[in-house]
Amino acid sequence: MLYETDVRDLPVEAGQARFAGQMPDQPRHSLYLPGKMAFDWLVALVLLVLLCPLILVLAAIVKLTSNGPAFYRQTRLGLFGRPYLMYKLRTMVANSEEQTGPTWSTPNDSRVTAVGRVLRDLHLDELPQLWNVLRGEMSLIGPRPERPELVPRIEAAIPRYRDRLMVRPGITGLAQMHLPPDTNLEGVRHKLLFDLYYVREVSLSLDLRIGLSTGFHLLGTSLETVGKMLVKSCKVEVERDMASTRSQGRRIEAT
């Protein structure tokens, strides 16, 4: 049995209202996006067929080693802020947010089970998201999908956060390759720079580099450096943009 978080309980306006008024800039290579979606669907279908036995075995292990369901579904915001249900293998104890409410996971989080920690380290808990890709709710590569309960707080603190929703969220992405999972607003602020760069520059070449970088990352630490080299130029450009923005801010303050 899955956790019950019914996306129908969330009005569409909760995600889309923030796009009222001025719309974010469009991706430079917007003609690529329909082809990207078709490619995502085909790859996700092949991977899901091949990996289905592994997913079922992992689900059985999760179910046998801790109380609660093997899978869980959680509401996230997708393209243009539309809410959808994201599927993952459960890595935390059941009802982990009963006391705290919606919150980010932290390093060495006590709510993560022993099996769940292994799944997270190997990123195997993400495999059920291939189903979301087949449904057209996610992409293989894109910004990390966020929970609607956390977004108002983030948007209040970080301008342009909504702009990352101009493309479908991804299982992996440029920001995920360079930075650790979100634990605080400063981390989100840094990741947003990579997300905005990706939204602006999304292309077949960039997606291939991120995909290969992810593959090297999954193969182990010894190859992770090789993978990061494939997207190093993106990091250089992001840091250049960040330095330029800070310089402009200082000039405005001085006037």
QUICOR-V238783 format. One line per field, one symbol per residue. ss: DSSP state (a for helix, b for strand, c for the rest). psi: psi as a letter, one per 40 degrees, with the letter a starting at -180 (. if undefined). A space follows every 50 residues. Layout:
ss = ???
psi = ???
//
This chain:
ss = ccccccaaaccaaaaaaaaccccccccccccaaaaaaaaaaaaaaaaaaa aaaaaaaaaaaaaaacccccbbbbbbbcaaacbbbbbbbccbcccccccc cccccccccccbcaaaaaaaaacaaaccaaaaaaccccbbbccccccaaa aaaaaaacccaaaaaacccbbbcaaaaaccccccaaaaaaaaaaaaaaaa accaaaaaaaaaaaaaaaacaaaaaaaaaacaaaaaaaaaaaaaaaaaaa aaaac
psi = hiihghdeehiddddedeeibhiiiiidfdeddddddddddddddddddd eddddddddddddeeiiiidiiihhihahfehiihhhihheiiifdeddd ahiiiihfheehiddddddddefdeedeedddddeediidhaihhihdde dddddddhiedddeeeiiiidiidddddiiiheidddddddddddddddd ehidddddddddddddddeiddedddddddeddddddddddddddddddd dddd.
//
